């Protein structure tokens, strides 16, 4: 069995839109009240989901505007909070944070309380308790057993996501293996020689978004004009996110169909996109350059691609393997010599030992692919770490010995 989500755009009436916003607001309030209660009294009184669900029943009996929202949605909010605390105590996540309007406008129904029906070739409808039948644009067929339905609001409007459980027998994986280098100038470089970049549409939207952000800066805080300008920026950002996600899905699906093993670098994206060191009074070095690099890295969404690729490979019987990322851009794919001088530029790699020449990202992808099956996976490159080369001292080739026997020194 595999779990898959099917997300569709809702088309609610004005009355339904008001009810949807009321549902989201009340569920957010219930979550925040329960979070405050557990933060204050949880350790002393051992408060959990069962106790808070009983208190929710009493709260609904006292307040009509809370009772007007379907009870299962509020119970699901309490379950989310309970799971968040379990993840925190297990070390899988940070301490739960309050939900905010504009960021956490969503609520969930159990699957047994939701029904769908087909209207025509392009439209369907979903029946939500206390909301009635809400139309949605049916863009693809759904499979499996419905487990729950989540309604959420973003800059482009309301959406519904159906979580479904699908019976699945994993097929025999493809025999091939591919190394993937995630970069800045080239978004994805494959060991087969393919180089993939994000669509150019993102750059055009970025130009419009920056102009819209300047408009926001000129508007008076709290005004309706500023609110409309902020909504335009949000819509442009949402459009960028959809284009980027579509690119990752298409590339990941193509890789999963062609290869049985995909090899990625084990990258610490959060650490790589940290701000430059320094304080407000004494700024660090190259702050502007580091901020620009961070934007490019986050725009590529390396982690999102890895997540999408992992489940698509698993669905087709394959797997994703991660290997250490150190020195992959300085290691020669032909002779295994590690030297920083071999990376002549962002795109050109010329080995100082054997003269092997290739695109730097393709060379790194081949190195990544080889490391997935290396007996010295955890220590590869340590025998010739280029400390001297990184300081700029003039080295001779003889100081970096050639490998002996199967690519190892």
C-alpha positions in Angstrom: 0.0 0.0 0.0 1.2 3.5 -0.8 -0.3 6.9 0.2 -0.8 9.5 -2.5 -2.4 13.0 -2.5 -4.7 14.4 -5.2 -5.0 18.2 -5.1 -7.7 20.2 -6.9 -8.7 23.8 -7.1 -12.1 24.5 -5.4 -14.7 26.9 -6.8 -16.8 27.9 -3.8 -19.8 30.3 -3.9 -19.4 33.5 -1.9 -21.4 32.0 1.0 -19.2 28.9 1.0 -16.1 31.0 0.9 -17.2 32.8 4.1 -17.9 29.4 5.7 -14.5 28.1 4.7 -12.8 31.1 6.2 -14.8 30.6 9.4 -13.8 26.9 9.6 -10.2 27.7 9.1 -10.2 30.5 11.8 -12.0 28.4 14.4 -9.7 25.3 13.8 -6.7 27.6 14.1 -8.0 29.0 17.4 -8.7 25.6 18.8 -5.1 24.5 17.9 -3.6 27.6 19.5 -5.6 27.4 22.7 -4.7 23.7 23.1 -1.0 24.6 22.4 -1.1 27.3 25.1 -2.8 24.9 27.6 -0.2 22.1 27.0 2.7 24.6 27.2 1.4 25.9 30.5 0.0 22.9 32.3 0.9 19.9 30.1 3.9 18.6 32.1 2.2 19.0 35.5 -1.2 17.5 34.5 -0.1 15.2 31.7 -2.5 16.8 29.2 -3.0 14.8 26.0 -5.4 14.5 23.1 -8.1 12.6 25.0 -8.4 15.2 27.8 -8.4 18.1 25.4 -11.0 16.5 23.2 -13.3 16.2 26.2 -12.7 19.9 27.0 -13.5 20.8 23.4 -16.9 19.2 23.9 -17.6 21.5 26.9 -16.3 24.5 25.0 -18.6 23.8 22.0 -21.6 23.6 24.4 -20.9 27.1 25.7 -20.0 29.0 22.5 -22.3 28.9 19.5 -19.8 30.2 17.0 -17.4 27.3 17.8 -20.3 24.8 17.7 -21.1 26.1 14.2 -17.9 24.6 12.9 -17.9 20.8 12.3 -16.5 19.0 15.3 -14.3 16.6 13.3 -12.3 19.5 11.9 -11.5 20.7 15.4 -10.7 17.2 16.6 -8.3 16.9 13.7 -6.6 20.1 14.8 -6.1 18.6 18.2 -4.6 15.4 16.7 -2.2 17.6 14.7 -1.0 19.2 17.9 -0.6 15.9 19.6 1.4 14.5 16.7 3.5 17.7 16.8 4.4 17.2 20.4 5.2 13.5 19.7 7.6 14.6 17.0 9.2 17.2 19.3 9.8 14.7 22.2 11.2 12.2 19.7 13.7 14.7 18.4 12.2 14.8 14.9 11.0 18.4 15.0 11.2 21.6 16.9 8.7 22.8 19.6 5.2 23.4 18.1 4.5 27.0 17.1 1.2 28.8 17.1 -0.7 28.8 13.8 -1.1 32.2 12.0 -3.7 33.7 9.8 -2.5 33.8 6.2 -0.1 30.9 6.7 -2.1 28.2 8.3 -5.6 28.5 6.7 -6.5 24.9 6.5 -8.6 22.2 8.1 -9.2 18.5 7.5 -12.1 16.0 7.3 -12.0 12.3 7.9 -12.4 10.4 4.7 -15.6 8.5 5.8 -17.4 11.9 6.1 -16.6 13.1 2.6 -18.2 12.2 -0.7 -17.4 13.1 -4.3 -19.3 13.0 -7.5 -18.7 13.8 -11.2 -20.5 16.7 -12.8 -19.1 16.7 -16.3 -15.9 16.2 -18.2 -14.1 19.1 -16.4 -15.8 19.6 -13.1 -16.6 17.5 -10.0 -18.0 18.3 -6.6 -17.1 17.3 -3.0 -19.6 17.1 -0.2 -18.2 18.6 3.0 -20.1 18.4 6.3 -21.9 21.7 7.1 -20.6 23.2 3.8 -22.5 21.2 1.3 -21.4 20.4 -2.3 -18.4 22.4 -3.4 -17.3 22.3 -7.0 -13.7 21.6 -7.9 -11.8 21.5 -11.2 -11.3 17.8 -11.9 -7.9 17.5 -13.7 -7.0 13.9 -13.1 -8.6 10.6 -12.0 -8.3 9.5 -8.4 -7.4 6.0 -7.2 -7.5 4.0 -4.0 -9.4 4.4 -0.8 -10.0 7.9 0.6 -8.5 8.5 4.0 -9.0 12.2 4.6 -9.6 15.5 2.8 -7.7 18.7 3.6 -9.1 22.1 2.6 -6.5 24.9 2.4 -6.2 28.5 1.3 -3.2 30.0 -0.5 -2.6 33.0 -2.7 -4.5 31.4 -5.7 -7.6 30.4 -3.7 -9.1 27.4 -2.0 -7.9 23.9 -2.7 -8.9 20.4 -1.6 -6.3 17.6 -1.2 -7.6 14.0 -1.0 -5.2 11.6 0.8 -5.8 8.2 -0.7 -4.3 4.7 0.0 -3.6 2.7 -3.1 -2.8 -1.0 -3.3 0.5 -1.3 -5.1 2.9 -4.1 -6.0 6.4 -2.7 -6.6 7.7 -3.8 -10.0 11.2 -5.0 -10.6 13.5 -1.9 -10.6 15.4 -0.8 -13.7 19.1 -2.0 -13.7 20.6 1.4 -14.3 22.2 3.8 -11.8 22.5 7.5 -12.2 24.4 10.2 -10.3 22.8 13.6 -9.9 24.6 16.8 -9.0 22.4 19.6 -7.8 23.9 23.0 -8.6 23.2 26.7 -8.9 23.9 27.6 -12.6 22.8 24.1 -13.7 19.9 23.0 -11.5 20.5 19.2 -12.2 23.4 17.5 -13.9 23.2 13.8 -14.6 26.1 11.4 -14.9 24.7 10.5 -18.4 25.7 14.0 -19.6 22.2 15.5 -19.4 22.0 19.1 -17.9 18.6 20.3 -16.7 17.7 23.9 -15.8 14.6 25.5 -14.2 12.2 27.0 -16.8 13.0 30.5 -17.9 9.5 31.5 -17.0 10.7 31.7 -13.4 13.1 34.5 -14.3 10.4 36.5 -16.1 8.0 36.2 -13.1 10.8 37.2 -10.8 11.2 40.5 -12.6 7.4 41.2 -12.2 7.6 40.1 -8.6 10.4 42.6 -7.7 8.4 45.4 -9.3 5.4 44.4 -7.3 7.5 44.3 -4.1 8.6 47.9 -4.8 5.0 48.9 -5.1 4.3 47.3 -1.7 7.1 49.3 -0.1 5.5 52.6 -1.3 2.1 51.8 0.1 0.9 52.9 3.5 0.9 50.2 6.2 -2.5 49.0 7.0 -4.2 50.4 3.9 -6.3 48.5 1.4 -4.0 49.4 -1.4 -1.0 47.8 0.4 -3.1 44.7 1.1 -3.9 44.4 -2.6 -0.3 44.9 -3.6 0.8 42.2 -1.1 -1.8 39.9 -2.6 -0.3 40.4 -6.1 3.2 39.5 -4.8 1.7 36.4 -3.1 0.1 35.3 -6.4 3.3 35.7 -8.3 5.2 33.7 -5.7 2.6 31.0 -5.8 2.9 30.8 -9.5 6.6 30.4 -9.2 6.2 27.6 -6.7 3.8 25.7 -9.1 6.2 26.0 -12.0 9.1 24.8 -9.9 7.2 21.9 -8.5 5.9 20.9 -11.9 9.6 20.9 -13.2 10.7 18.7 -10.3 7.8 16.2 -10.8 8.5 15.8 -14.5 12.2 15.4 -14.1 11.9 13.0 -11.1 9.3 10.9 -13.0 11.6 10.6 -16.0 14.5 9.5 -13.8 12.4 7.0 -11.9 11.3 5.4 -15.2 14.8 5.1 -16.6 16.9 4.1 -13.5 16.7 1.8 -10.5 19.1 3.8 -8.3 19.5 7.5 -8.1 22.5 8.8 -6.2 22.4 12.3 -4.5 24.8 14.2 -2.4 23.9 14.5 1.3 23.6 18.3 1.4 22.8 20.3 4.5 20.6 22.9 2.7 19.7 24.7 5.9 23.4 25.3 6.8 24.3 26.2 3.2 21.6 29.0 3.1 22.5 30.5 6.5 23.1 34.2 6.5 26.6 35.6 6.5 28.4 35.7 9.9 28.3 39.0 11.7 26.2 41.3 13.9 24.0 44.3 13.3 26.8 46.6 14.4 29.6 44.7 12.7 28.5 43.0 9.5 30.2 39.9 8.2 32.1 39.6 4.9 30.4 39.4 1.5 26.9 39.8 3.0 25.3 40.8 -0.3 27.0 38.0 -2.2 25.9 35.4 0.4 22.3 36.6 0.3 22.2 36.3 -3.5 23.7 32.8 -3.3 21.1 31.8 -0.7 18.3 33.1 -2.9 19.5 31.0 -5.9 19.9 27.9 -3.8 16.4 28.2 -2.3 15.0 28.9 -5.7 16.3 25.6 -7.0 14.5 23.8 -4.1 17.1 21.0 -3.7 15.3 19.4 -0.8 11.9 19.4 -2.6 13.4 17.6 -5.6 15.0 15.0 -3.3 11.6 14.3 -1.6 9.7 14.0 -4.8 12.4 11.8 -6.4 12.4 9.5 -3.3 8.7 8.6 -3.4 8.6 8.2 -7.2 11.6 5.9 -7.1 10.0 3.9 -4.3 6.8 3.6 -6.2 8.7 2.0 -9.1 10.8 -0.4 -7.0 13.9 1.8 -7.1 15.7 3.7 -4.4 17.5 7.0 -3.7 21.0 6.7 -2.2 22.9 9.6 -0.5 26.6 9.9 -0.4 29.0 12.3 1.3 29.3 15.6 -0.6 32.9 16.5 0.3 35.2 17.1 -2.7 32.8 15.9 -5.3 33.5 19.1 -7.3 37.3 18.7 -7.0 37.6 15.0 -7.7 38.5 13.8 -11.1 36.1 11.2 -12.5 38.9 9.6 -14.5 41.8 9.2 -12.1 40.2 10.1 -8.7 42.8 12.8 -7.9 41.4 15.5 -5.6 42.7 19.0 -6.3 41.0 22.3 -6.1 43.0 23.6 -9.1 41.2 21.2 -11.4 38.0 23.2 -11.1 39.1 26.0 -13.4 35.7 27.8 -13.4 32.1 27.2 -12.6 31.6 25.1 -15.8 35.1 23.8 -16.7 37.0 20.9 -15.1 40.5 20.0 -16.2 42.3 17.5 -14.1 45.9 18.7 -13.2 47.0 15.1 -13.0 45.7 13.2 -16.0 44.3 16.1 -18.1 40.7 14.8 -18.1 38.4 17.5 -19.3 34.6 17.7 -18.8 31.9 20.0 -17.7 32.4 20.5 -13.9 28.8 19.5 -13.0 28.9 16.4 -15.2 32.2 15.3 -13.7 30.8 15.8 -10.2 27.7 13.7 -11.1 30.0 10.8 -12.3 31.9 11.0 -9.0 28.7 11.0 -7.0 27.5 7.9 -9.0 30.7 6.0 -8.3 30.6 6.8 -4.6 27.3 4.9 -4.2 29.1 1.6 -4.7 32.5 2.5 -3.1 34.1 0.3 -0.5 35.7 3.5 1.0 32.5 5.5 0.9 33.0 7.3 4.2 36.6 8.1 3.8 36.9 8.8 0.0 39.0 11.9 -0.5 40.5 12.0 3.0 43.8 10.5 1.8 44.4 13.7 -0.2 42.4 16.5 1.3 43.5 19.6 -0.5 44.3 21.8 2.5 47.3 23.4 0.8 45.4 24.0 -2.4 42.6 25.8 -0.6 45.1 28.2 0.9 46.4 29.2 -2.5 49.9 27.9 -2.0 51.6 27.0 -5.3 51.6 23.2 -5.5 53.2 20.9 -7.9 51.4 17.9 -9.3 53.8 15.5 -7.6 52.5 16.6 -4.2 49.1 15.0 -5.1 50.0 11.4 -5.8 48.3 9.4 -8.5 45.9 6.6 -7.4 47.1 3.1 -7.5 44.9 0.1 -8.1 41.2 0.5 -8.8 41.2 4.3 -8.3 42.6 4.3 -4.8 46.0 5.5 -3.5 
